[in-house]
């Protein structure tokens, strides 16, 4: 049905937004997760492709303006949460 397809589009768009933010975080020098830090330049390229896909999916479902706002909101939410989760998780340190 139409509602199921709309939900699928939104879930895929949200996932692509989060994946894009994760790829950009992995490519940044501030990444605290050693496994992700290996991505380097490839992380930026993958993040750009994922951001474009997320933007296209959001805009296909919600229209131009609402899709742009939804993509940027989910992308920035993920971009803000990733360093906080990394700081809370403290990767690379042994528990005491």
Helices and strands as residue ranges (DSSP letters): H 2-27, H 34-37, H 41-62, H 64-89
